[in-house]
Amino acid sequence: MNTRETHPSDLTEEKLPSPSRPGAGRRVLRAVALAATVPYLGLKTLWLCGSHLGIPEGSVLREPGPFFTVANSVTLAMDACVILLVLVLTRPWGIRVPGPLLTVPVFVATGLLTPILLGFSGQLLVRALGFGAEPMGQAAREPFLDPWVFHVVYTGFSIQGLALAALFVPYARERWGRAWRGVTGERLPSSTGVVAAAAAAVGLAVAGVFLYWAFGGAAGLGAERAAAYSADTAVVSAVHAVCAVAAGVGALLLARGGTLRARWPLGLTWVGGAATLSWGAWMAIAALGPQLDGGEGPPVAPVLIYAGQMITGLLAGTVLIRFLATRRPG
């Protein structure tokens, strides 16, 4: 018998624990997650209304224009989606939301928030050890935003990421828990193995470049980016390298099967694939969009690395979907 088919991924609603009365822990997490959205949503709303709070004199952000209006509106809407996700994960009707309508936004949120959470906490640790400068000090000197804005916003994002993860894991366990119970089981088809190997190869190449930049390498960055190197930028590059490796390793473990507990490679592939795909796409859009300082576009190498991140995430995500498909009722 196919061991994967003995673990159906869908439970009937009658067998699911009712989310109508979440415990005290979930209620606290819900309140924390909702409160963590307030700083960013508040700042974006003020900026859309014409306020310059947190924007110093001389910053390009003070220049009026449709690009900034659209950018602020889109990012405000993205963070507002966190409120909807929190409600889906904690309200009775949330258990009836179609799977893709929930998992896709959660996947994107995981991808955007994980590098921020790891990078920001890593930067704080590095500075606590006596390395690095004030957070985002380089950007503040340009000037771009007041330093306190980065503290407030990234702290809020970090809290959002932790709270959403703490809410999603029990929700997913209740709704799809059998999908990750037991071991990985039988090896996936050879075609999926090829996809997993490609994810690992591209992810390893991407990670190698990021680690090269993390340790001070400047090739491919351009003079301006190379001059901006610091302990803070090194931490960010290292985080992206870790995420790329996680995506590739997780995909390989899912494809090869075996006796490893399924939750570990699933977690690696989900988090690593989401981070590489979502953050790579976000940075590619920012790099290829209008340049805020009116200068030349980004060097070719970073754009290629962003593409590599997206490819890694897409390949890892394909393996993840195929693995979960084998866990549906036969």
N, C-alpha and C positions, 0 to 999 in steps of 0.2 A: 504493500500500500504506500502511496506517496505520503510521506510524513508531513509535507506542507499542507496537504488538503485536510488534515485532521485538526487544523487550527483555523476555523472560520473567523473572518475578520469582522463580521457583522453580527451584532446581538439584537434580539428583538427588544422593542421598547419596554415590554413588560419585565424583561430580565434586568434591565438597567436600573441602578440605584437612582431614585428620583432626585433631580437637582433643585426641586422646588424649595427645599429648606436647607441651603448650604450651611455647613458647620461654621463655627466661630472663626476658624482659621481662614476659610474661603471668604468670609465676609470682610475680614481684616485685609486680606490680599486685594479684594475688589476695591476697597476704599483707598488703599495705597496706590494701586495702579491708576485709578481715576485721578487722584490728587497729583500724581506724577506728570500727568498731561497738562496741568494748568500752566506752569511756567512757559512752556513752548507755545501753547495755544494763545496764551495771553500776549506774549511778545509779537507773534505773527499778526494777531488781530490789531495790536497797536500800530505796527508798521504799515499794515494795509490802510489804516485810518490816517496815516500821515505822520505818526509820531517818530521821533528819532531816538527813543530811549535805547541806550546801549550802543548807539552808532556814533562814533566820535567824528569831530570835524575833519573834513578831508577824506572821509571814507567814500569809496565808490558806491556804497549802498545808499548814500544820501541823494544820488542822482535819480530823478524821477524817470520812469520809462515803463513800457508795457512788459518788458522781460521780468523785472523785479516783481511787478504785480502778479504776473502769472506764476512765477516761481514761489512767491510767498503763499499764494492761494493753493497751489498744488501741495506744498509741504504741510500747510495747515490742515488740508483735507486728509492727508496721509496720517498725521498724528491723531486726528479726530477719529479715524477708523479704529484706533486702539480702544476708544470708549465702547464702540460697537462690539469689538472682539471680547472685551471684558464682560459685557452683558450676555453675549452668546454663551460664554463659558460658565456663567453663574446663574442664569435665569432658567425657569422651567422650559420655555419654548426653545432654548438653545439646543437641546438634545435632538430637536426635529429639523434643524437646519441641514440641508443637503451637504454631504461630506466635502465636495469640491469648493463650495462657497465658503467653507470654514478653513480647510487645510491650505488652500492657495494663499489667502491673506496671512495666515499664521506662518507659512513657509517664508513669505517675503519679509514679514516682521522679524522672524528669526534671523534672516540673512542680513538685514540692515542693522539690527540692534546688537547682535553678537560681537562684531568687530568693535563697535563703540564701547560696549561693556568691558571687553577684554583690554582694548587699547587704553581707555581712560583710566581704568584701575591700574593697569601696568604703568602708565605715566605717573600716576600718584605714587606708586611704589618706588619707581626710579628716583623721583624727586625726594621722597622720604629718605632714600639712601644717600642723598647728597649729589645726585647727578641731574642733569637737565636744567631747564629754566622754568620760569613761571609758565603755567599752562597757556599754550598758544601765544606765548609772548611775541614770537616772530610776527604772527598775524596782527597782533595789537599794535606793533610798532609801524605797520605799513602806512596808515592805520586801517583796520577793517572793522573790528568790533571791540568793545571794551572787554577786558579779560574776564570780568565777572559773568558775562553772558555765557562764555564757554563752560564755566563752573556750573552755573545753574542749569543750562540746557543739557549738558552731558550727564550731570547727576540725575536729572529727570529721566533721560533715556535709559540710563543704567538701571534705575529702579523699575521702569516700565518693563525692561527685558526680564529682570528677575521675577517680577510679579506675574507677568504673562506666562513664563515657563512654569512657575509654581501652580498656576491655574490650569494650564493646558494639559500637563502630565496626568493629573487625576481624571480630568474630563476624557482624555484619550484612552486612559486605562478602562474607564467605565464603558465607553462606546466601542472601542476597537481593541481592547486589551488582549484578545486571543491572537492578534496579528503578531505580537512580539513575545508571546509566551514560548517557552521551550528553547530549543536550539535552532540554528540556521537550517539544519537538515540537508536535503539533497542538493547537489550542485545544480546551478541554473544552466539553461541551455548554452551551448558554446557561443552562440551569437551574443548573448548577454555577457559572457566572459570576455569577449573581445571589447565590448563597450566599456566594461569595468577596467580592463587593462589600459585602454585609451585614456580613461579618466585619470588613472593613476599616473600614466606617463606625462600627460599634459599638466596635471597638478604638481608633479615633482619638478617639472621644468619651471613652472610659475613660482613655486616655492623657492627654487634655487636662485632665481633672479631677485626675489624679495629679500632673501637672506643676504645676498650680495650687497643690496642697497642698505640693509639694516646694519651691516658692519662697515659702512662708510664708502662702499663702491659708488662711483659717480658715472660710470659709462652709461650712456643712453638717457641720462636724466636732463641734460641741458645745464648751462651755467647757472641759471637762477635757482633751479631746484637743487642742484648740487651744493650751492652756497647755503641753502636753507637747512642742510643736514644738522640734526641735533639728536639728543637722546630720545626726545619725544617722537621724532619721525622714525627713528630706529625701532621703537616699540610698535608703531603702527605697521611698519613693513614686516616685522616679525610675526605679528598677529595674522596678517594676511597669508604669510607662509604657512603657519600652523593650520589655518582653515583649509588651504589648498591640499595639504598633506592628508588632513582628516577626511576630506571628500574622497580622495583617491583610495586611501586605505579602507575606508568603510565600504566603498563599492566593491573592492576586491574580496573582502571578507563575506559580503552578501552573496557574491557570485560563486565563490568556491564551495560554500556550504560547510558542513562539519558539525562539530559538537559544541561550538561556541554559543553562549547564550545570545539569542537574537537581538536582545535590547541594545547590546553594545555596538555592533556594527550599524544597526538602524539609527542609533543616536549620532554616531560619527557621520554617517552619510547625510542624515537630515540637516544637522547643524553645519557641517562643512560644505555640503552642496548648496545649501541656502545662502551661506555667507559668500561663497565665491561667485555664485550666479547673481545674487541681488546687488552685492557691493560692486562687482565688476561692471554690471549694467549701469548702476548709479554713477560711477566714476567716468565711464565712457560717455554718458550723456553730458555730464558736466564738462568733460574735456573737449568734446566735439561741438558744444554749444557756444554761444557768444562769450568772448573773453571779457571778463569784468574790467580788466585793466587796459583794454584796448590793444594789448600786445599781440605777438604772434601766438599761434596755437601751440599745443603741447608737443613735445618731441614724439617721434614715432614709437620709441620703445615702450613708454608707459601705456600708450593706446593698445599696442599689441599685447601687453600683459593683461590689460583689462579684458581684452577679447579672450585671452587664455583662461582667465578666471571664469568668464561666462561659459566657455566650452567645457571646462571642468565641471561646473555646476550642472549644466544640462546633461552631460554624460552620467554623472553620479545620480542625478534625479531620475534618469531613465532606468538605471539599475534598481533604484529604490522602488519605483512603480512596478517594475516587473517582479521584484521579490514579493511585494505586497499582494500582487495579483495571484500569486501561487497560494496565498493563504486564504483565498475566498472559498466558500463552500463548494465542493465538487459536485 
